[in-house]
Structures are given as C-alpha cells and as structure tokens.
Amino acid sequence: MLEELFNLVKGSAEGTVVNNPEIPIEHNDDIVAEATNTVASGMRNMVAGGGLQNIISLFNNNSSGNQQQNSSSGIMSNPIVNMMIGHFADKLMSKFNMNGSQASNVANGLIPSVISNLVQKTNDPNNGSFSIESLLNSITGGGANQVVQQEQENGNTGFNLSDLISQFTGGGNSTQSNGGSGLMDIVSQLAGGAQAQQQKNGGGGLMDIIQGFLKK
C-alpha cells in the first residue's frame, strides 16, 4: 500500500507543492517523497507504540458522517495529524532550507489533505486500492494477516480484522470470549509487527523504497 500512498500524496501536492512558486521545481519529487515517509512512518510509529486504537479512531470517526471530523479543522485538530505536520515542517526546514512560515504553510496544506483523502478512499467500499486491512498489513509487515490466522487456529474461527476494528468502535463481541486472544494481546502483537518493520526499515530504508517510486 506504500506505493498507493505515494501516488495519493503526489496527487494531493499539486496546489501546495507543484504549483507553489516558493518551491524550486527540482525539489518537488523529494518533498512528495518526504511527505509520504512522514505519513507512513507516523502511522507505523503509532501502532508500534501501542496506539492502534488511535489509528482506527482516526479512520472510523471520519467514516461516521461526522461533518466536523470530515472538515479541515477536524482533521487538523487530530493529535496524530498534528504530530505529522510538525515532523514534516521540521524536515522542510532542515532538508529544503525553507523558513518557518513557508514550511508551516506547506505542511498544514499538504498533510491534512493527504490524511483526509486517505480516510475517504479507505472508507470507500468501491475503492479496492485502499482499506484499513491493507494499511495495517503494510504498517506491520503482514502482521495483521498473521493475527487473523492465529486467532482462527486458536478456535476463533470466524475472526477477521473487521471484528478487531469493532472492538474499538463499540461493536462486536470480545475476541477472547470467542476462543481467541484478548484484545490487548492482539494490540501487542500488531505493535510487535510494527516495531519489526521499524528495525527492518531503519537507517533510511523506508525512504529508499519511496524514492524508488520516483524512478517509475
């Protein structure tokens, strides 16, 4: 799903980056890559720290029809998005020599737009390129599928990722009562998968993958 995210960022960057006279054209692709890395790493780091519920809540709240959450101000008030905006702005200043005002304008314009579009596409049942399942698998290196398989092997035969998501959104039955692991055990397993991805992609590995998309 990383390449799909990259293409989504690229499409969202037309106004804030590509057509921005303050950004040299030779920096456009690298800035898009940096924004992609910010979003992917931010979500992975959140899951690695045990914050799976925060990720699910971000997507669930925006699919509930809540207009305030769907608004730009609603997105920008989310702590996950704010964290990404701050990180991206810092990168724009340190790597692309933008001043604080320029970096803030670009980060506040691009990151919320990317997240809003990502949430919309992920919640669209007619869009097969994006789903919360594929997002979690990308973040955890396939760990989400492993959790489903393990739950089914442990007797929770009907378990799927939708059941897991429903645990955080007020629906569904307890996974443990159905013969599987407890909810916090599953969160820990997914956190471990994300941590393994952090180690695997450390030292610029994730950015190297994203940079490869620029050559296509």
C-alpha positions in Angstrom: 0.0 0.0 0.0 3.0 2.3 0.3 3.1 3.0 -3.5 -0.6 3.8 -3.4 0.0 6.2 -0.6 2.9 7.8 -2.5 0.6 8.3 -5.5 -2.1 9.8 -3.2 0.4 12.3 -1.8 1.6 13.2 -5.3 -2.0 13.9 -6.4 -2.6 16.0 -3.3 0.6 18.0 -3.7 -0.4 19.9 -6.8 -1.5 23.1 -5.1 0.8 23.2 -2.1 4.0 21.9 -3.7 4.0 21.6 -7.5 2.3 25.0 -8.2 4.0 26.7 -5.3 6.3 29.5 -6.7 8.3 29.4 -3.4 9.4 25.8 -4.1 12.1 25.1 -6.7 10.7 22.6 -9.2 13.7 20.3 -8.6 12.6 19.8 -5.1 9.0 18.7 -5.9 9.6 15.0 -6.1 11.8 14.9 -2.9 9.2 16.8 -1.0 6.4 14.4 -2.1 8.6 11.5 -1.0 9.3 13.1 2.4 5.6 13.7 2.9 4.8 10.1 2.1 7.5 9.0 4.5 6.0 11.2 7.2 2.5 9.8 6.9 3.7 6.1 6.6 6.2 6.4 9.5 3.8 8.3 11.7 1.2 5.7 11.5 3.6 2.9 11.9 5.2 4.5 14.9 1.8 5.0 16.5 0.9 1.3 16.1 4.4 0.3 17.3 3.8 2.3 20.5 0.5 0.5 21.2 -1.7 3.3 19.7 -3.6 1.1 17.3 -6.9 2.4 18.7 -5.8 6.0 17.8 -5.3 4.9 14.1 -8.6 3.1 14.0 -10.4 6.0 15.6 -9.0 8.4 13.0 -10.5 6.4 10.2 -13.7 5.4 12.0 -14.6 9.0 13.1 -14.2 10.2 9.5 -16.4 7.5 8.1 -19.3 8.1 10.6 -20.8 11.1 8.8 -19.5 13.5 11.4 -19.1 16.7 9.4 -16.8 18.3 12.0 -14.4 15.4 11.7 -14.6 15.5 8.0 -13.8 19.2 7.9 -10.3 20.5 7.5 -10.4 21.9 11.1 -11.5 18.5 12.4 -8.5 16.7 10.7 -6.0 19.3 11.8 -7.2 19.0 15.5 -6.3 15.3 15.5 -3.1 14.7 17.5 -1.8 12.2 15.0 -2.1 14.6 12.2 -0.6 17.4 14.3 2.4 15.2 15.0 2.9 14.6 11.3 2.5 18.3 10.4 5.2 19.2 12.9 7.6 16.5 11.8 7.1 17.3 8.1 7.6 21.1 8.7 10.9 20.3 10.5 12.0 18.2 7.6 11.1 21.0 5.1 13.3 23.5 7.1 16.2 21.1 7.7 16.4 19.5 4.2 15.0 22.1 1.9 16.0 25.3 3.6 12.5 26.7 4.0 11.9 29.3 6.6 9.4 28.6 9.4 6.5 30.3 7.7 7.0 28.6 4.4 7.4 25.2 6.0 4.3 25.6 8.2 2.2 26.7 5.2 3.2 23.7 3.1 2.9 21.2 6.0 -0.5 22.5 7.1 -1.7 22.5 3.5 -0.5 19.1 2.4 -0.6 16.7 5.4 -4.3 17.2 6.3 -5.3 16.9 2.7 -3.4 13.6 2.4 -5.0 12.2 5.5 -8.5 13.4 4.5 -8.1 11.8 1.1 -6.6 8.6 2.6 -9.5 8.3 5.1 -12.1 8.9 2.3 -10.6 6.3 0.0 -10.1 3.8 2.7 -13.7 4.0 3.8 -15.0 3.8 0.2 -16.2 0.2 -0.4 -15.9 0.7 -4.1 -12.1 1.5 -3.9 -10.2 -1.7 -3.7 -6.8 0.0 -3.6 -7.2 1.3 0.0 -8.5 -0.5 3.1 -7.8 -0.4 6.8 -6.8 -4.1 6.4 -4.2 -3.3 3.8 -3.0 -0.3 5.8 -2.5 -2.3 8.9 -0.7 -5.1 7.0 1.6 -2.5 5.4 2.4 -1.0 8.8 3.0 -4.3 10.4 4.7 -6.2 7.6 1.8 -8.6 7.2 1.3 -8.9 11.0 -2.4 -8.2 10.7 -2.9 -11.3 8.5 -0.8 -13.3 10.9 -3.1 -12.2 13.8 -6.2 -13.3 11.9 -4.6 -16.7 11.1 -3.5 -17.2 14.7 -7.0 -16.3 16.1 -8.6 -18.7 13.7 -6.2 -21.5 14.6 -6.9 -20.9 18.3 -10.6 -21.5 17.9 -11.9 -18.1 17.0 -12.8 -19.4 13.6 -14.9 -16.5 12.3 -12.4 -13.8 13.3 -11.4 -11.2 10.8 -9.9 -7.7 11.0 -13.4 -6.1 10.9 -14.0 -7.9 14.3 -10.8 -6.4 15.7 -11.8 -2.9 14.5 -15.3 -3.3 16.0 -13.7 -3.8 19.4 -12.5 -0.2 19.4 -15.7 1.3 17.9 -18.2 -0.2 20.3 -19.5 -3.1 18.3 -18.9 -6.8 18.1 -18.1 -9.5 20.7 -14.9 -9.9 22.7 -12.3 -11.8 20.8 -11.3 -13.7 24.0 -14.8 -14.9 24.7 -14.9 -16.5 21.2 -11.8 -18.6 22.0 -9.1 -16.3 20.8 -6.6 -13.9 22.4 -7.6 -10.9 24.5 -7.8 -7.5 22.7 -4.7 -6.1 24.4 -2.8 -9.3 23.4 -3.7 -8.6 19.7 -2.7 -4.9 20.1 0.7 -6.1 21.4 1.2 -8.5 18.5 0.5 -5.8 16.0 2.8 -3.4 17.9 5.5 -6.0 17.7 5.0 -6.3 13.9 5.3 -2.6 13.5 8.4 -2.5 15.7 9.9 -5.2 13.5 9.2 -3.0 10.5 10.8 -0.1 12.2 14.0 -2.1 12.6 13.9 -3.5 9.1 13.4 -0.1 7.5 15.7 1.8 9.8 18.5 3.9 8.5 16.5 5.3 5.7 15.2 2.0 4.4 11.6 3.3 4.1 12.7 6.4 2.3 14.8 4.3 -0.1 11.6 2.3 -1.0 9.7 5.5 -1.6 12.5 7.1 -3.6 12.2 4.0 -5.9 8.7 5.1 -6.9 10.1 8.3 -8.3 12.0 6.3 -10.9 9.0 4.6 -12.4 
